[in-house]
C-alpha cells in the first residue's frame, strides 16, 4: 500500500471523528446547560443511542461481508451512505430549536434521543465496513502504520471537535443559525473526505461468506482468541468512555483552565498522542503488539487516580497549567496505545480466520465488537452522568464526581489488564506462521 493510499484511506477519519467528537463532547453541554434538559434525561438519550449502535454496528458489518458489487466493492456503498447520514443527523442534533419547542422537556428528550440514535446508527453504517476494509487493502505488516495514520487524523479531529465544542457558547450568543451553518459545513467536509478513498482504492477479490447470520456468529464466536478480544474491547469501553465524558469538565472545573491555556493543553495532548503513536508503533515492530499495549494500559491505570490530588490544595504551590500538562501527558501516553492497536489486531484475527477457513468475514469480526463495546459504553455514559450529578465536593464548586471519575476508571481497567495479559493473542498471524 503506497503512502498516498494510506493517507487517502485514513483521512476519512478526520471528518467522521470530528462529528463524533462533537456529539460526545458538546451534546451533553448543549442540552444540559443551554436547553436546560435534565441530566438524567440527557444520559438516558446517550444510553439509548449506544444500544442502537450495539446491534446495528455488527449487522452492517455482516451485510458488507455478503454484499456483491463489481463496481464499488463490498464496503464502499456503506461508507458513502453512512457518511451522508452521519452528517445529516449530527447537524440535526444541534438544531432542536428549529423543529421542537425546547421549553417542553418531553419533546426535547424525544428529539435528542431520536437524532442521537440516528447518529449512532449512521456511524455504525459508516465505521464498521470502513474498519473492516483495512484487512482487504493493507498487508499485515502495514496495518499498524495505517492505523497510526488513521489515529493521527482521529486525534486531529478531537482537537477540532474540542475547539468547536467550546466555541458553541459564543456561537449561540449570536443565534442558533450560526451554529447550524457551522455544523452543516463540517458535515459536508466529512462526506468529501471519504471520496479520495472511494475513488482511488481497490480491494482484492475475496471469497464471500454464505449469507447465514447464525452460521457467521457461530464461526466467529468459535474463535477463542476473538472471544477474549471481544471481552477486552467491551471492558475497555467503560473506563475510556468515562474518561472521554468527563476529562474536559475536569480540566475546566477542577484545574480552572479556560481560553488559551485550555487550548494549549488540548494541543499538548494531541502532539504527545501522535508522538506516542510513533513510539508504540516502533515498539510493536520490535516486541510484538502485546507488550506495548500492556505497557500503555498500565500507564493509564496508574495515572487516572491522580484526579484525587491534581488541582487540590496539597499541590497548590504548582501552577494549574503545569499540573494539567503533567496529567494530560500521562493520559496521552496511556490512551494512545489503546487508540492505536485495536484495528490491526482485529484485522489480523480476521485474516487468520480467512487463511484457515477460506472465507473473508472482516466486517463481521469488526462489527460484532460493537455489541459488548456499545452496551457497556452506554452503561459508562450513564455512570458518567451519575458522577457529574453527585453533590458538590466539600468546599468546592464542582461535584465530587470530578474527583472520583479517575479512580473509578482505574479500577475498571484492572480486569482489562488481566484479560489482555493472560488471554488475548495480539499477534495471531505471527504465531500461525511460526507453526511447522
Buried (B, 14 or more C-beta within 10 A) or exposed (E): BEEEBBBBBBBBBBBBBBBBBBBBBBBBBBBBEBBEBBBEBBBBBBBBBBBBBBBBBBBBBBBBBBBEEEEEBBBBBBBBBBBBBBBBBBBBBBBBBEEBEBEEEEBBBEBBBBBBBBBBBBBBBBBBBBBBBBBBBBEBEBBBBBBBBBBBBBBBBBBBBBBBBBBBEEBBEEEBEBBBEBBBEBBBBBBBBBBBBBEEBEBEEBEBBEEEEEEBBEBBEEBEBBBBBBBBBBBBBBBBBBBBBBBBBBBBBBBBBEEEBBBBBBBBBBBBBBEBBBBBBEBBEEEBBBBBBBBBBBBBBEBBBBBEBBBBEEBEEEEBBEBBBBBBBBBBBBBBBBBBBBBBBBBBBBBBBBEEEEBBBBBBBBBBBBBBBBBBBBBBBBBBBEBBBBEEBEEBEBBBBBBBBBBBBBEBBEBBBEBBBEBBBBBBBEEBEEEE
